[in-house]
Amino acid sequence: MPQASQSRRFSVHARHVEAHHARVLEERSFEAAAVAYVEDLHAIGGEHEISVIVRELDSGHEHCFRIDLESGDTAACG
Protein backbone atom coordinates (compact mmCIF):
# COMPACT_ATOMS: atom_id res chain seq x y z
CA MET A 1 0.00 0.00 0.00
CA PRO A 2 1.49 3.43 -0.92
CA GLN A 3 2.54 5.56 2.01
CA ALA A 4 0.39 8.52 0.85
CA SER A 5 -2.75 6.48 1.55
CA GLN A 6 -1.73 5.62 5.12
CA SER A 7 -2.85 7.70 8.08
CA ARG A 8 -0.21 9.70 9.90
CA ARG A 9 -0.38 11.48 13.24
CA PHE A 10 -0.47 15.28 13.27
CA SER A 11 -0.58 17.91 15.98
CA VAL A 12 -2.81 20.81 14.88
CA HIS A 13 -3.56 24.14 16.55
CA ALA A 14 -4.83 27.56 15.55
CA ARG A 15 -1.96 29.93 14.83
CA HIS A 16 -3.25 32.49 17.34
CA VAL A 17 -3.19 30.07 20.31
CA GLU A 18 -0.33 28.32 22.11
CA ALA A 19 0.82 24.91 20.86
CA HIS A 20 -0.19 23.21 24.11
CA HIS A 21 -3.81 23.64 22.93
CA ALA A 22 -3.15 21.42 19.92
CA ARG A 23 -5.23 18.39 18.99
CA VAL A 24 -3.69 15.17 17.76
CA LEU A 25 -5.37 13.87 14.61
CA GLU A 26 -4.78 10.90 12.32
CA GLU A 27 -5.10 11.90 8.67
CA ARG A 28 -3.47 11.14 5.32
CA SER A 29 -1.92 14.56 4.69
CA PHE A 30 -1.08 17.91 6.23
CA GLU A 31 -4.00 19.49 4.37
CA ALA A 32 -6.47 16.83 5.51
CA ALA A 33 -5.37 17.36 9.12
CA ALA A 34 -5.86 21.14 8.81
CA VAL A 35 -9.36 20.73 7.37
CA ALA A 36 -10.35 18.09 9.96
CA TYR A 37 -9.25 20.43 12.76
CA VAL A 38 -11.31 23.32 11.40
CA GLU A 39 -14.37 21.10 10.79
CA ASP A 40 -14.37 20.21 14.50
CA LEU A 41 -14.21 23.84 15.67
CA HIS A 42 -17.25 25.59 17.01
CA ALA A 43 -18.02 29.22 16.10
CA ILE A 44 -14.87 31.34 15.86
CA GLY A 45 -16.31 34.70 16.86
CA GLY A 46 -17.35 35.96 13.44
CA GLU A 47 -14.00 35.34 11.74
CA HIS A 48 -14.09 34.36 8.06
CA GLU A 49 -10.62 32.87 8.02
CA ILE A 50 -8.31 30.96 10.35
CA SER A 51 -4.66 30.00 10.17
CA VAL A 52 -3.59 26.66 11.61
CA ILE A 53 -0.21 25.09 12.29
CA VAL A 54 0.05 21.40 11.39
CA ARG A 55 3.03 19.35 12.63
CA GLU A 56 3.63 15.73 11.67
CA LEU A 57 4.49 13.98 14.93
CA ASP A 58 6.90 11.40 13.48
CA SER A 59 9.03 13.74 11.38
CA GLY A 60 8.52 17.08 13.13
CA HIS A 61 7.80 18.77 9.78
CA GLU A 62 5.44 21.70 10.14
CA HIS A 63 3.19 23.63 7.75
CA CYS A 64 0.87 26.60 8.17
CA PHE A 65 -2.46 26.80 6.33
CA ARG A 66 -4.95 29.64 5.96
CA ILE A 67 -8.51 28.33 5.63
CA ASP A 68 -11.49 30.35 4.41
CA LEU A 69 -14.32 29.27 6.72
CA GLU A 70 -17.04 30.15 4.21
CA SER A 71 -15.67 28.49 1.08
CA GLY A 72 -13.33 25.89 2.58
CA ASP A 73 -10.49 27.08 0.35
CA THR A 74 -7.09 26.25 1.84
CA ALA A 75 -3.77 27.93 1.05
CA ALA A 76 -0.31 28.04 2.59
CA CYS A 77 0.23 30.94 5.01
CA GLY A 78 2.17 33.72 3.41
Biopython code that builds the backbone (N, CA, C, O; Angstrom):
import numpy as np
from Bio.PDB.StructureBuilder import StructureBuilder

atoms = [
    (1, "MET", "N", (0.846, -1.173, 0.000)),
    (1, "MET", "CA", (0.000, 0.000, 0.000)),
    (1, "MET", "C", (0.890, 1.235, 0.000)),
    (1, "MET", "O", (1.820, 1.293, 0.805)),
    (2, "PRO", "N", (0.656, 2.236, -0.866)),
    (2, "PRO", "CA", (1.490, 3.427, -0.921)),
    (2, "PRO", "C", (1.392, 4.225, 0.372)),
    (2, "PRO", "O", (0.336, 4.286, 1.002)),
    (3, "GLN", "N", (2.505, 4.831, 0.756)),
    (3, "GLN", "CA", (2.536, 5.563, 2.011)),
    (3, "GLN", "C", (1.549, 6.724, 2.027)),
    (3, "GLN", "O", (1.008, 7.035, 3.088)),
    (4, "ALA", "N", (1.292, 7.375, 0.900)),
    (4, "ALA", "CA", (0.389, 8.517, 0.847)),
    (4, "ALA", "C", (-1.020, 8.148, 1.285)),
    (4, "ALA", "O", (-1.769, 9.019, 1.730)),
    (5, "SER", "N", (-1.402, 6.876, 1.169)),
    (5, "SER", "CA", (-2.754, 6.480, 1.550)),
    (5, "SER", "C", (-2.845, 6.076, 3.018)),
    (5, "SER", "O", (-3.943, 5.822, 3.514)),
    (6, "GLN", "N", (-1.721, 6.011, 3.719)),
    (6, "GLN", "CA", (-1.731, 5.619, 5.120)),
    (6, "GLN", "C", (-1.941, 6.836, 6.010)),
    (6, "GLN", "O", (-1.471, 7.931, 5.705)),
    (7, "SER", "N", (-2.656, 6.630, 7.119)),
    (7, "SER", "CA", (-2.852, 7.705, 8.082)),
    (7, "SER", "C", (-1.557, 7.987, 8.821)),
    (7, "SER", "O", (-0.774, 7.085, 9.118)),
    (8, "ARG", "N", (-1.358, 9.259, 9.106)),
    (8, "ARG", "CA", (-0.210, 9.705, 9.896)),
    (8, "ARG", "C", (-0.745, 10.547, 11.044)),
    (8, "ARG", "O", (-1.871, 11.042, 10.986)),
    (9, "ARG", "N", (0.051, 10.708, 12.071)),
    (9, "ARG", "CA", (-0.379, 11.478, 13.240)),
    (9, "ARG", "C", (0.131, 12.915, 13.133)),
    (9, "ARG", "O", (1.306, 13.157, 12.859)),
    (10, "PHE", "N", (-0.781, 13.857, 13.355)),
    (10, "PHE", "CA", (-0.469, 15.278, 13.272)),
    (10, "PHE", "C", (-0.926, 15.987, 14.538)),
    (10, "PHE", "O", (-1.936, 15.620, 15.140)),
    (11, "SER", "N", (-0.185, 16.989, 14.928)),
    (11, "SER", "CA", (-0.583, 17.905, 15.981)),
    (11, "SER", "C", (-1.032, 19.184, 15.281)),
    (11, "SER", "O", (-0.285, 19.746, 14.481)),
    (12, "VAL", "N", (-2.256, 19.650, 15.577)),
    (12, "VAL", "CA", (-2.809, 20.812, 14.880)),
    (12, "VAL", "C", (-3.337, 21.808, 15.905)),
    (12, "VAL", "O", (-4.028, 21.435, 16.853)),
    (13, "HIS", "N", (-3.000, 23.089, 15.698)),
    (13, "HIS", "CA", (-3.565, 24.144, 16.547)),
    (13, "HIS", "C", (-3.715, 25.423, 15.745)),
    (13, "HIS", "O", (-3.016, 25.644, 14.756)),
    (14, "ALA", "N", (-4.643, 26.263, 16.192)),
    (14, "ALA", "CA", (-4.829, 27.562, 15.552)),
    (14, "ALA", "C", (-3.569, 28.391, 15.771)),
    (14, "ALA", "O", (-2.950, 28.332, 16.834)),
    (15, "ARG", "N", (-3.205, 29.151, 14.772)),
    (15, "ARG", "CA", (-1.963, 29.930, 14.828)),
    (15, "ARG", "C", (-1.972, 30.948, 15.968)),
    (15, "ARG", "O", (-0.921, 31.276, 16.519)),
    (16, "HIS", "N", (-3.157, 31.445, 16.320)),
    (16, "HIS", "CA", (-3.250, 32.493, 17.336)),
    (16, "HIS", "C", (-3.290, 31.958, 18.776)),
    (16, "HIS", "O", (-3.400, 32.745, 19.716)),
    (17, "VAL", "N", (-3.204, 30.642, 18.960)),
    (17, "VAL", "CA", (-3.185, 30.069, 20.308)),
    (17, "VAL", "C", (-1.885, 29.298, 20.521)),
    (17, "VAL", "O", (-1.195, 28.956, 19.561)),
    (18, "GLU", "N", (-1.561, 29.031, 21.765)),
    (18, "GLU", "CA", (-0.328, 28.321, 22.106)),
    (18, "GLU", "C", (-0.405, 26.857, 21.658)),
    (18, "GLU", "O", (-1.486, 26.273, 21.588)),
    (19, "ALA", "N", (0.745, 26.284, 21.360)),
    (19, "ALA", "CA", (0.825, 24.911, 20.855)),
    (19, "ALA", "C", (0.299, 23.885, 21.852)),
    (19, "ALA", "O", (-0.115, 22.798, 21.446)),
    (20, "HIS", "N", (0.303, 24.200, 23.141)),
    (20, "HIS", "CA", (-0.191, 23.214, 24.109)),
    (20, "HIS", "C", (-1.710, 23.016, 24.008)),
    (20, "HIS", "O", (-2.263, 22.141, 24.675)),
    (21, "HIS", "N", (-2.378, 23.814, 23.189)),
    (21, "HIS", "CA", (-3.813, 23.640, 22.933)),
    (21, "HIS", "C", (-4.068, 22.803, 21.677)),
    (21, "HIS", "O", (-5.198, 22.726, 21.195)),
    (22, "ALA", "N", (-3.035, 22.192, 21.161)),
    (22, "ALA", "CA", (-3.146, 21.420, 19.915)),
    (22, "ALA", "C", (-3.966, 20.150, 20.116)),
    (22, "ALA", "O", (-4.072, 19.622, 21.223)),
    (23, "ARG", "N", (-4.538, 19.681, 19.021)),
    (23, "ARG", "CA", (-5.233, 18.395, 18.990)),
    (23, "ARG", "C", (-4.407, 17.443, 18.148)),
    (23, "ARG", "O", (-3.805, 17.847, 17.153)),
    (24, "VAL", "N", (-4.377, 16.190, 18.543)),
    (24, "VAL", "CA", (-3.690, 15.166, 17.762)),
    (24, "VAL", "C", (-4.727, 14.474, 16.894)),
    (24, "VAL", "O", (-5.739, 13.972, 17.384)),
    (25, "LEU", "N", (-4.453, 14.456, 15.587)),
    (25, "LEU", "CA", (-5.371, 13.873, 14.614)),
    (25, "LEU", "C", (-4.636, 12.857, 13.749)),
    (25, "LEU", "O", (-3.438, 13.000, 13.506)),
    (26, "GLU", "N", (-5.333, 11.850, 13.290)),
    (26, "GLU", "CA", (-4.779, 10.904, 12.323)),
    (26, "GLU", "C", (-5.436, 11.175, 10.983)),
    (26, "GLU", "O", (-6.647, 11.021, 10.825)),
    (27, "GLU", "N", (-4.620, 11.582, 10.019)),
    (27, "GLU", "CA", (-5.101, 11.898, 8.669)),
    (27, "GLU", "C", (-4.058, 11.447, 7.667)),
    (27, "GLU", "O", (-2.986, 10.976, 8.045)),
    (28, "ARG", "N", (-4.372, 11.591, 6.390)),
    (28, "ARG", "CA", (-3.471, 11.141, 5.325)),
    (28, "ARG", "C", (-2.495, 12.206, 4.864)),
    (28, "ARG", "O", (-1.477, 11.888, 4.249)),
    (29, "SER", "N", (-2.794, 13.488, 5.158)),
    (29, "SER", "CA", (-1.922, 14.562, 4.686)),
    (29, "SER", "C", (-2.010, 15.756, 5.628)),
    (29, "SER", "O", (-2.899, 15.839, 6.476)),
    (30, "PHE", "N", (-1.065, 16.678, 5.458)),
    (30, "PHE", "CA", (-1.085, 17.914, 6.234)),
    (30, "PHE", "C", (-2.390, 18.671, 5.987)),
    (30, "PHE", "O", (-3.020, 19.162, 6.924)),
    (31, "GLU", "N", (-2.787, 18.761, 4.724)),
    (31, "GLU", "CA", (-3.999, 19.492, 4.366)),
    (31, "GLU", "C", (-5.239, 18.858, 4.986)),
    (31, "GLU", "O", (-6.107, 19.560, 5.505)),
    (32, "ALA", "N", (-5.321, 17.534, 4.933)),
    (32, "ALA", "CA", (-6.470, 16.833, 5.510)),
    (32, "ALA", "C", (-6.536, 17.065, 7.016)),
    (32, "ALA", "O", (-7.626, 17.210, 7.569)),
    (33, "ALA", "N", (-5.394, 17.101, 7.681)),
    (33, "ALA", "CA", (-5.373, 17.359, 9.122)),
    (33, "ALA", "C", (-5.845, 18.778, 9.418)),
    (33, "ALA", "O", (-6.587, 18.988, 10.378)),
    (34, "ALA", "N", (-5.433, 19.751, 8.617)),
    (34, "ALA", "CA", (-5.863, 21.140, 8.810)),
    (34, "ALA", "C", (-7.372, 21.262, 8.658)),
    (34, "ALA", "O", (-8.031, 21.900, 9.480)),
    (35, "VAL", "N", (-7.918, 20.658, 7.619)),
    (35, "VAL", "CA", (-9.363, 20.728, 7.371)),
    (35, "VAL", "C", (-10.138, 20.001, 8.468)),
    (35, "VAL", "O", (-11.167, 20.501, 8.923)),
    (36, "ALA", "N", (-9.668, 18.837, 8.897)),
    (36, "ALA", "CA", (-10.348, 18.086, 9.964)),
    (36, "ALA", "C", (-10.382, 18.893, 11.250)),
    (36, "ALA", "O", (-11.389, 18.886, 11.959)),
    (37, "TYR", "N", (-9.296, 19.586, 11.560)),
    (37, "TYR", "CA", (-9.247, 20.426, 12.758)),
    (37, "TYR", "C", (-10.305, 21.524, 12.687)),
    (37, "TYR", "O", (-11.050, 21.738, 13.643)),
    (38, "VAL", "N", (-10.367, 22.213, 11.559)),
    (38, "VAL", "CA", (-11.312, 23.316, 11.397)),
    (38, "VAL", "C", (-12.755, 22.817, 11.401)),
    (38, "VAL", "O", (-13.635, 23.485, 11.942)),
    (39, "GLU", "N", (-13.006, 21.656, 10.808)),
    (39, "GLU", "CA", (-14.366, 21.104, 10.787)),
    (39, "GLU", "C", (-14.879, 20.817, 12.192)),
    (39, "GLU", "O", (-16.085, 20.870, 12.431)),
    (40, "ASP", "N", (-13.971, 20.513, 13.131)),
    (40, "ASP", "CA", (-14.368, 20.213, 14.505)),
    (40, "ASP", "C", (-14.532, 21.450, 15.372)),
    (40, "ASP", "O", (-15.046, 21.356, 16.487)),
    (41, "LEU", "N", (-14.102, 22.611, 14.879)),
    (41, "LEU", "CA", (-14.207, 23.835, 15.671)),
    (41, "LEU", "C", (-15.655, 24.290, 15.765)),
    (41, "LEU", "O", (-16.463, 24.060, 14.865)),
    (42, "HIS", "N", (-15.956, 24.935, 16.868)),
    (42, "HIS", "CA", (-17.254, 25.595, 17.007)),
    (42, "HIS", "C", (-17.083, 27.016, 16.477)),
    (42, "HIS", "O", (-16.025, 27.341, 15.940)),
    (43, "ALA", "N", (-18.072, 27.847, 16.610)),
    (43, "ALA", "CA", (-18.022, 29.218, 16.101)),
    (43, "ALA", "C", (-16.727, 29.917, 16.520)),
    (43, "ALA", "O", (-16.265, 29.758, 17.650)),
    (44, "ILE", "N", (-16.153, 30.684, 15.610)),
    (44, "ILE", "CA", (-14.874, 31.338, 15.857)),
    (44, "ILE", "C", (-15.067, 32.850, 15.965)),
    (44, "ILE", "O", (-14.241, 33.613, 15.465)),
    (45, "GLY", "N", (-16.125, 33.281, 16.598)),
    (45, "GLY", "CA", (-16.305, 34.703, 16.864)),
    (45, "GLY", "C", (-16.422, 35.576, 15.634)),
    (45, "GLY", "O", (-15.875, 36.678, 15.623)),
    (46, "GLY", "N", (-17.105, 35.134, 14.607)),
    (46, "GLY", "CA", (-17.351, 35.955, 13.437)),
    (46, "GLY", "C", (-16.207, 36.035, 12.439)),
    (46, "GLY", "O", (-16.317, 36.750, 11.444)),
    (47, "GLU", "N", (-15.120, 35.325, 12.676)),
    (47, "GLU", "CA", (-14.002, 35.343, 11.739)),
    (47, "GLU", "C", (-14.382, 34.579, 10.467)),
    (47, "GLU", "O", (-15.145, 33.614, 10.512)),
    (48, "HIS", "N", (-13.837, 35.028, 9.337)),
    (48, "HIS", "CA", (-14.095, 34.362, 8.058)),
    (48, "HIS", "C", (-12.924, 33.492, 7.629)),
    (48, "HIS", "O", (-12.998, 32.773, 6.633)),
    (49, "GLU", "N", (-11.839, 33.568, 8.399)),
    (49, "GLU", "CA", (-10.625, 32.866, 8.020)),
    (49, "GLU", "C", (-9.861, 32.487, 9.290)),
    (49, "GLU", "O", (-9.920, 33.193, 10.297)),
    (50, "ILE", "N", (-9.152, 31.375, 9.226)),
    (50, "ILE", "CA", (-8.309, 30.957, 10.346)),
    (50, "ILE", "C", (-7.015, 30.381, 9.793)),
    (50, "ILE", "O", (-7.000, 29.751, 8.736)),
    (51, "SER", "N", (-5.938, 30.607, 10.519)),
    (51, "SER", "CA", (-4.657, 30.002, 10.171)),
    (51, "SER", "C", (-4.349, 28.924, 11.201)),
    (51, "SER", "O", (-4.509, 29.132, 12.404)),
    (52, "VAL", "N", (-3.906, 27.771, 10.712)),
    (52, "VAL", "CA", (-3.586, 26.663, 11.611)),
    (52, "VAL", "C", (-2.181, 26.158, 11.320)),
    (52, "VAL", "O", (-1.704, 26.196, 10.186)),
    (53, "ILE", "N", (-1.530, 25.683, 12.385)),
    (53, "ILE", "CA", (-0.212, 25.088, 12.289)),
    (53, "ILE", "C", (-0.383, 23.577, 12.391)),
    (53, "ILE", "O", (-0.998, 23.078, 13.334)),
    (54, "VAL", "N", (0.160, 22.857, 11.426)),
    (54, "VAL", "CA", (0.054, 21.397, 11.388)),
    (54, "VAL", "C", (1.464, 20.827, 11.458)),
    (54, "VAL", "O", (2.311, 21.142, 10.623)),
    (55, "ARG", "N", (1.713, 19.977, 12.468)),
    (55, "ARG", "CA", (3.025, 19.354, 12.626)),
    (55, "ARG", "C", (2.872, 17.850, 12.602)),
    (55, "ARG", "O", (2.091, 17.283, 13.366)),
    (56, "GLU", "N", (3.626, 17.199, 11.714)),
    (56, "GLU", "CA", (3.626, 15.734, 11.673)),
    (56, "GLU", "C", (4.439, 15.245, 12.865)),
    (56, "GLU", "O", (5.595, 15.635, 13.033)),
    (57, "LEU", "N", (3.845, 14.400, 13.688)),
    (57, "LEU", "CA", (4.491, 13.984, 14.926)),
    (57, "LEU", "C", (5.736, 13.131, 14.702)),
    (57, "LEU", "O", (6.704, 13.263, 15.451)),
    (58, "ASP", "N", (5.738, 12.273, 13.705)),
    (58, "ASP", "CA", (6.896, 11.401, 13.481)),
    (58, "ASP", "C", (8.118, 12.158, 12.953)),
    (58, "ASP", "O", (9.239, 11.921, 13.401)),
    (59, "SER", "N", (7.900, 13.054, 12.016)),
    (59, "SER", "CA", (9.032, 13.739, 11.376)),
    (59, "SER", "C", (9.338, 15.107, 11.981)),
    (59, "SER", "O", (10.465, 15.592, 11.885)),
    (60, "GLY", "N", (8.338, 15.728, 12.604)),
    (60, "GLY", "CA", (8.516, 17.075, 13.132)),
    (60, "GLY", "C", (8.314, 18.159, 12.092)),
    (60, "GLY", "O", (8.390, 19.343, 12.420)),
    (61, "HIS", "N", (8.052, 17.778, 10.822)),
    (61, "HIS", "CA", (7.805, 18.773, 9.778)),
    (61, "HIS", "C", (6.530, 19.537, 10.103)),
    (61, "HIS", "O", (5.566, 18.982, 10.630)),
    (62, "GLU", "N", (6.550, 20.826, 9.775)),
    (62, "GLU", "CA", (5.437, 21.701, 10.137)),
    (62, "GLU", "C", (5.037, 22.560, 8.942)),
    (62, "GLU", "O", (5.884, 23.020, 8.175)),
    (63, "HIS", "N", (3.725, 22.767, 8.801)),
    (63, "HIS", "CA", (3.191, 23.631, 7.747)),
    (63, "HIS", "C", (2.105, 24.507, 8.349)),
    (63, "HIS", "O", (1.442, 24.125, 9.314)),
    (64, "CYS", "N", (1.935, 25.684, 7.767)),
    (64, "CYS", "CA", (0.870, 26.596, 8.173)),
    (64, "CYS", "C", (-0.112, 26.723, 7.016)),
    (64, "CYS", "O", (0.286, 26.879, 5.861)),
    (65, "PHE", "N", (-1.399, 26.653, 7.342)),
    (65, "PHE", "CA", (-2.456, 26.798, 6.332)),
    (65, "PHE", "C", (-3.437, 27.870, 6.750)),
    (65, "PHE", "O", (-3.773, 27.998, 7.928)),
    (66, "ARG", "N", (-3.893, 28.641, 5.775)),
    (66, "ARG", "CA", (-4.947, 29.636, 5.964)),
    (66, "ARG", "C", (-6.203, 29.051, 5.326)),
    (66, "ARG", "O", (-6.197, 28.683, 4.152)),
    (67, "ILE", "N", (-7.278, 28.968, 6.107)),
    (67, "ILE", "CA", (-8.506, 28.330, 5.628)),
    (67, "ILE", "C", (-9.651, 29.335, 5.661)),
    (67, "ILE", "O", (-9.930, 29.939, 6.696)),
    (68, "ASP", "N", (-10.306, 29.507, 4.522)),
    (68, "ASP", "CA", (-11.494, 30.348, 4.415)),
    (68, "ASP", "C", (-12.660, 29.544, 4.972)),
    (68, "ASP", "O", (-13.002, 28.494, 4.428)),
    (69, "LEU", "N", (-13.268, 30.019, 6.039)),
    (69, "LEU", "CA", (-14.319, 29.270, 6.715)),
    (69, "LEU", "C", (-15.632, 29.234, 5.950)),
    (69, "LEU", "O", (-16.480, 28.383, 6.220)),
    (70, "GLU", "N", (-15.811, 30.140, 5.003)),
    (70, "GLU", "CA", (-17.039, 30.151, 4.210)),
    (70, "GLU", "C", (-16.948, 29.246, 3.003)),
    (70, "GLU", "O", (-17.899, 28.527, 2.693)),
    (71, "SER", "N", (-15.812, 29.269, 2.315)),
    (71, "SER", "CA", (-15.670, 28.490, 1.078)),
    (71, "SER", "C", (-14.943, 27.174, 1.288)),
    (71, "SER", "O", (-15.097, 26.250, 0.489)),
    (72, "GLY", "N", (-14.144, 27.074, 2.363)),
    (72, "GLY", "CA", (-13.334, 25.888, 2.582)),
    (72, "GLY", "C", (-12.016, 25.907, 1.833)),
    (72, "GLY", "O", (-11.239, 24.956, 1.927)),
    (73, "ASP", "N", (-11.748, 26.979, 1.085)),
    (73, "ASP", "CA", (-10.490, 27.084, 0.350)),
    (73, "ASP", "C", (-9.319, 27.096, 1.328)),
    (73, "ASP", "O", (-9.380, 27.747, 2.371)),
    (74, "THR", "N", (-8.266, 26.380, 0.990)),
    (74, "THR", "CA", (-7.091, 26.250, 1.839)),
    (74, "THR", "C", (-5.857, 26.672, 1.057)),
    (74, "THR", "O", (-5.679, 26.273, -0.094)),
    (75, "ALA", "N", (-4.999, 27.485, 1.687)),
    (75, "ALA", "CA", (-3.767, 27.934, 1.053)),
    (75, "ALA", "C", (-2.667, 27.975, 2.112)),
    (75, "ALA", "O", (-2.942, 28.070, 3.308)),
    (76, "ALA", "N", (-1.442, 27.905, 1.661)),
    (76, "ALA", "CA", (-0.310, 28.038, 2.594)),
    (76, "ALA", "C", (-0.304, 29.461, 3.141)),
    (76, "ALA", "O", (-0.648, 30.408, 2.433)),
    (77, "CYS", "N", (0.091, 29.607, 4.411)),
    (77, "CYS", "CA", (0.234, 30.936, 5.006)),
    (77, "CYS", "C", (1.326, 31.672, 4.264)),
    (77, "CYS", "O", (2.297, 31.067, 3.810)),
    (78, "GLY", "N", (1.169, 32.973, 4.141)),
    (78, "GLY", "CA", (2.175, 33.724, 3.408)),
    (78, "GLY", "C", (2.741, 34.874, 4.144)),
    (78, "GLY", "O", (3.602, 35.581, 3.618)),
]
sb = StructureBuilder()
sb.init_structure("model")
sb.init_model(0)
sb.init_chain("A")
sb.init_seg("    ")
for serial, (resi, resn, name, xyz) in enumerate(atoms, 1):
    if name == "N":
        sb.init_residue(resn, " ", resi, " ")
    sb.init_atom(name, np.array(xyz, "f"), 0.0, 1.0, " ", f" {name:<3s}", serial, name[0])
structure = sb.get_structure()
